[in-house]
Structures are given as C-alpha cells and as structure tokens.
Amino acid sequence: MLVDKDQRFQYVNLVLSAILAIVLIVLTCISTHLSTDDDFHKSVHTTQMSLDLVKPVFPWHYNNTWKSIGNASFKHKIYSAYFDRRIDIIENLFKHKYRKAIGSVRVFTILSLGFRDYVTCIFRQRDFSTVKIRAVQVKPLPERKDIKYAVFTIVCPLGKADNGNKIMHLPQEVAITYPSNTLANFHPTFVPISYPRNMDQLFAKSQPILSVCVAPLQKHYRNVLRIAEFVEMYRLLGAKHFYFYEDNHSRDVKRLLKHYRKEGIADVLPWNLETYQDDSYFNGIIAQINDCSYRAMIVDNYRYAAIVDLDEILMPVNFNSLMGYLRKCDKGQTSAFVFCNAFFYMKDGNDTYSTPIYARNRFLYTQTKVRRADQIKPVYAQSKCIINTHSVLEMGKNRMWKSVSGYSELILQPNVGILHHYRDKCYNCKKTLVIDYTARRFGSLIWDRVDEICLQAFFKDNGICPTS
C-alpha cells in the first residue's frame, strides 16, 4: 500500500512538473515573440524617423477609377491604394534580405470570393523602375456569404534598399499579380498610391476634424435639394469635409458637387463600378466604406469619419453638435461610436409648422418629417457609426470589423445619440410613431444655409435646388 501511495505521488509530481514545463515553454515563446515584434516595431520606427520620405510629385487629381486586372472575363478589379505608416498592421515580419521596412501599402480590389492565390505587389517609381514584393495579407471582406465576388484588402510591405541613403523616393503606383491570371503578369494594371496631401502630416498627430463618407450616389439620382440639406446639416453638426463617390449623369447633381469641391468642402471621386459586375451593389458599399476610411486617415489625417448614407443623419441628443460630443467624450481609445437606427418615413405627412415664410426651398426632410418609429433598432441592425480613422483596419456596412489593438467601440444609448434614418420605403408603418423634434433645434439656421447654397449653385433658377 505504501508503495502504491509513493508511486501515485511520484506520478502526480511528474504530471505537475510536465505541465509546469509546458507553461514555462509557452510563456517563453510568447515573451520571445513579443520581444521580437517589439524589436521589429522599434526598428521600423527608427528607420522611418531617419529617412526623408519623398512622395511622387504630381498634381492632385480625382483619378481613382475601377480598372480590370488582367483578363477581363475574370471580372477582377482594382480601385485604389494607400501608404500606411502604422507599424503594427504589418502582420508578418518583413523578411526581405536587402530592404528595411518603412510601412505598408493597402490595396482595394474585387476578386472571386474563393480566391486562394498568393499575390505579388509591383511597386513602380516615376522613372518606371519596379520592385516586386510578396503581399503579407490577402483577405476578403464579404458582407454576405452567398456572393460570387468580394472586396479584398491586400497589404504589401514597403521597404527601402539598405544602402545608407537617407532620402527615399516613395513609389508612385502599385499593381498586383497572381499565378491564375496570366495576362496580369504580362500587362499589370497600376493604380496610384495615395499619400498625405501635405507630407508634413505623415507623422503628425491626427487632426480633430470630423469628415463624412457618403455612400455612392445612384447612377440616376437627381434630388439635389436632399444633397444640399444633408451637407448643410452635417456642417451644422460640426463636419468639415465630405467624400462623395458618384457615377451620376445628372447635370444638376454635378453642378452642386462641383460647387462644394470648388469651396474645398468635398472630394468627388469617380465610381465607375459597372452594373454588369456580379454582386456590385454589396461590394461597392464595402469597397467605398473602406476606401473612404483610409482616404480620410491617409490623405487628410482627419481623426473622425462618419460612415453614412445620404438619407441618414447621426443626431446627438444632449449635445448641439457631433464634434461637441466627441470633444467631451472621446478618451482616445474608442474605435467607433455606434448610433442605433430609428426610422423616419418620407411618405409620412409633412409638418410645415416651423417652415419660415421666406424659405425658397420649403420641404427639408429633417424639418418636415418629425415622426419616427417608436422602436429603435438593436445595435448593428442598420446602425451607423463615427470612426476613429487611425484605429481602422477593416470596415463593414454597419460597424467596424477589425481595429488596431487597444481600441474598442462604444454603443451610444438613445438618450445620447440616434441615427435618424429618413427612409423612402415604409416598413411596419402601422406601428406606433412618436414625435421627435430633435432635428428642429437648429431653427432657421438649416433653412438659411440651404437657401444660401442653392442660390449660389442655382442662381439662374432663383435659388431653387431641383428635387427630380
């Protein structure tokens, strides 16, 4: 019996020793990995700070367009690319023997959902010299699983030749190639790489400015008054800049957007995603959201971007503006401020009680549609958000899918902020509607501003913004 007890004791002791040894090995591996990553990050930062990074010299144009990659029958497309100096998003260590990592380039494409090829990035300088680097990330961003194509984000590490030269001329363009598309290997499709408008902002602290990413305008959209009201309402809420994506043939819409662009209030990007492209509607939304998030961060160094459709207003309840809320409540570690959805219905009757007698444009939807659904939708059910652009990695339609480590999202309670969704179609209209005058707090300001902008853009039409 004593022998049995001794044997059991030795067995238990052996098992505990083995477990302890495994734990120590795992901890050592983790510590070594973290130490290696930390050393790599410090090395990249030191390299970045020691270099004079020179971006290609070319005038700013709105020159991003969807282009076919290689064989057109594949329906693979590429739109844009951004230089990202954030170190911690390079998921695999840069292992190129003769080059030092300085950051990465993120490319937005549409590929087959089942795409499995390895991808090579071709960086091209202004003198047409090229460097090929293997992509470290090729990841689909599918909003749905039942589609044939999906938006892909491709991350390519960007390095500098280890030659002692302190001046680095950044590449002007990038293309991607992969084995299954032979034509792309022989005739690569290049897109320009976007850098900061002002390179002094590359390593600067983000500017506390709210921008607005507007979903692509439909091809035949003509309601100019709604666009004017949308922009002026967000300007009253503290927004400073807007990003529009359009493939619109309406002369009136183009006139208003041209006016905003001339005033420096908006960028207007071509959005020529052909209608024949399978799943183009869903892919277009995800591609535009991600492109705009990186454009606001990289090109303009704006801290905030509201991700919304043209019929959506993120409305603070206890603050006079969105920027007032962000200045007071953002502690610096929030990736996204999520607003839950409440429907207003455009087919509901107009309440014109507060419409000024002098107003030229008399049917502003935020001022005449004052009844909303009593039920506020659950979080992520058609919710929208304001993001901290410098935390973004991957964006979805209604939320941030992936952010930089250390950030987390914040769900706003209805007494803090609500998404006012002015919907043309009416679902569950027989349900209880409640009066909500929150948007009327701006009084005559919104009426005056819309009339003023319509007068500037449509003077010959007596300052009336077209609605159809």
RADADA-V486045 format. One record per pair of residues at least 6 apart in sequence whose ideal C-beta (glycine too) atoms are under 7 Angstrom apart, sorted by the first residue. I is the first residue (numbers start at 1). J is the second residue. If there is no record, write none. Layout:
BEGIN
i = <I/I>
j = <J/J>
END
This chain:
BEGIN
i = <40/41/41/44/44/44/45/47/47/48/48/50/51/51/51/51/52/52/53/53/53/53/54/54/54/54/55/55/55/56/56/56/60/62/62/62/62/63/64/64/64/64/64/65/65/66/66/66/66/67/67/67/67/68/68/69/69/69/69/69/69/69/69/70/70/70/70/70/71/71/74/75/75/75/76/76/76/76/77/77/78/78/78/78/78/79/79/79/79/80/80/80/80/81/81/81/81/81/81/81/82/82/82/82/82/83/83/83/83/83/83/83/83/84/84/84/84/85/85/85/88/88/89/89/89/90/90/90/90/91/91/92/94/94/94/96/98/98/99/99/99/99/100/100/100/101/101/102/102/102/103/104/104/104/104/105/105/105/105/105/106/106/106/107/107/107/107/108/108/108/108/108/109/109/109/110/110/110/110/111/111/111/112/112/113/113/113/113/113/113/115/117/117/117/118/118/119/119/119/119/119/120/120/120/120/121/121/121/121/121/122/122/122/122/122/122/123/123/123/123/123/124/124/124/124/124/125/125/125/126/133/133/135/135/135/136/136/137/137/138/138/139/139/140/140/141/141/141/141/141/141/141/142/143/143/143/143/144/147/147/148/148/149/149/149/150/151/151/151/151/153/153/154/156/160/170/171/172/172/173/173/173/173/174/174/174/175/175/175/177/177/177/178/194/194/194/196/196/196/196/197/197/201/204/206/206/206/206/207/207/207/208/209/209/209/209/209/210/210/210/210/210/210/210/210/211/211/211/211/211/211/211/211/211/211/212/212/212/212/212/213/213/213/213/213/213/213/213/214/214/214/214/214/215/215/215/215/216/216/216/216/216/217/217/217/217/219/219/219/220/220/221/221/221/222/222/222/222/222/223/223/224/224/224/224/224/225/225/225/225/226/226/227/227/227/228/228/228/228/228/229/229/229/229/230/231/231/232/232/232/232/233/233/233/236/236/236/237/237/238/238/238/238/239/241/241/241/242/242/242/243/243/243/243/243/244/244/244/244/245/245/245/246/246/246/247/247/247/248/252/255/256/257/257/259/259/260/261/261/273/273/285/286/289/289/289/290/290/292/293/293/293/293/293/296/296/296/297/297/297/302/303/303/303/304/304/304/304/305/305/305/306/306/307/307/307/307/308/308/311/311/311/312/312/312/312/313/313/313/314/314/314/314/314/314/315/315/315/315/315/316/316/316/317/317/317/317/317/318/318/319/322/325/333/333/333/334/334/334/334/334/335/335/335/335/335/335/335/335/336/336/336/336/336/336/337/337/337/337/338/338/338/338/338/338/338/338/339/339/339/339/339/339/339/340/340/340/340/340/340/340/341/341/341/341/341/341/341/342/342/342/342/342/342/342/343/343/343/343/344/344/344/344/344/344/345/345/345/346/346/346/346/346/347/348/348/350/350/351/351/352/354/354/355/355/356/356/359/359/360/360/360/360/361/361/361/361/361/364/364/364/365/366/366/367/367/367/369/370/370/370/371/371/371/372/372/372/373/373/374/374/374/374/375/376/376/377/379/380/380/382/382/383/383/383/384/384/385/385/387/388/391/391/391/392/392/393/393/393/394/394/395/400/420/451/454/454/454/455/458/458>
j = <93/87/88/87/101/102/87/100/102/85/102/166/102/160/166/168/166/167/168/170/199/202/167/168/169/170/170/195/199/126/170/172/197/267/268/269/270/192/79/80/191/269/270/270/272/77/79/272/273/77/78/189/191/77/189/76/77/78/109/176/181/184/189/76/181/183/184/187/181/183/181/149/277/278/109/110/111/181/109/110/107/109/176/189/191/108/191/287/291/108/191/194/291/105/106/107/174/191/193/194/105/106/194/294/298/103/105/158/170/193/194/195/298/103/104/106/298/103/202/203/404/405/104/155/393/101/104/136/157/136/137/136/101/157/159/159/161/162/159/160/161/162/159/160/162/157/159/158/159/160/158/155/156/157/158/121/156/158/174/193/153/155/294/154/156/174/176/151/153/287/290/291/152/154/176/149/151/283/287/149/150/152/148/149/140/142/147/148/149/150/152/178/179/180/134/178/135/138/154/176/178/132/134/135/177/133/135/156/174/176/130/132/174/175/177/188/130/131/133/171/174/130/171/172/173/190/169/171/172/172/156/157/154/155/156/155/157/154/155/152/154/152/153/150/152/150/151/152/153/286/290/394/150/282/286/396/397/282/279/282/278/279/278/279/283/283/283/286/287/290/290/394/176/174/168/195/193/192/193/190/191/192/193/190/191/193/188/189/190/184/185/188/184/295/298/299/202/298/299/301/299/300/301/301/301/302/303/390/301/302/303/303/240/241/302/303/304/238/239/240/304/306/322/323/326/239/240/241/242/243/296/300/302/304/305/234/239/242/306/308/243/289/292/293/296/305/306/307/242/243/244/308/310/285/288/309/310/245/246/271/284/288/244/246/248/253/247/248/249/249/250/248/250/253/250/252/253/466/468/467/468/252/253/256/465/466/361/465/466/467/310/365/253/256/310/256/450/453/454/465/364/365/366/450/310/242/260/446/449/450/453/313/366/446/442/445/446/321/322/321/322/323/324/306/265/300/302/260/265/266/267/269/292/295/296/257/266/268/269/269/271/288/257/268/271/270/271/272/254/466/457/457/266/268/456/457/266/267/268/280/284/397/397/307/395/397/394/395/305/305/387/389/392/395/302/305/389/389/390/392/389/388/389/390/326/386/388/389/386/387/389/314/386/384/385/387/395/314/384/421/422/423/384/419/420/421/366/420/439/322/339/384/386/417/419/417/418/420/438/439/322/325/417/415/416/417/418/438/415/416/325/386/417/406/407/408/388/407/408/409/410/387/388/391/400/403/407/408/409/385/386/387/399/400/409/385/386/410/412/379/383/385/399/409/410/411/412/383/384/385/412/417/418/419/376/377/379/383/414/418/419/376/377/381/382/383/419/421/372/373/376/418/419/420/421/372/373/421/423/369/371/372/420/421/422/423/426/429/365/369/422/423/424/426/369/371/363/368/368/370/368/367/440/362/367/444/447/447/451/451/454/463/464/450/451/454/464/465/446/447/450/422/439/446/439/440/446/422/435/436/437/433/434/435/433/434/436/431/433/431/432/433/434/431/414/418/383/411/398/399/398/421/398/399/419/398/419/399/400/400/407/403/404/407/400/403/402/403/404/401/402/401/409/439/463/463/464/465/463/464/465>
END
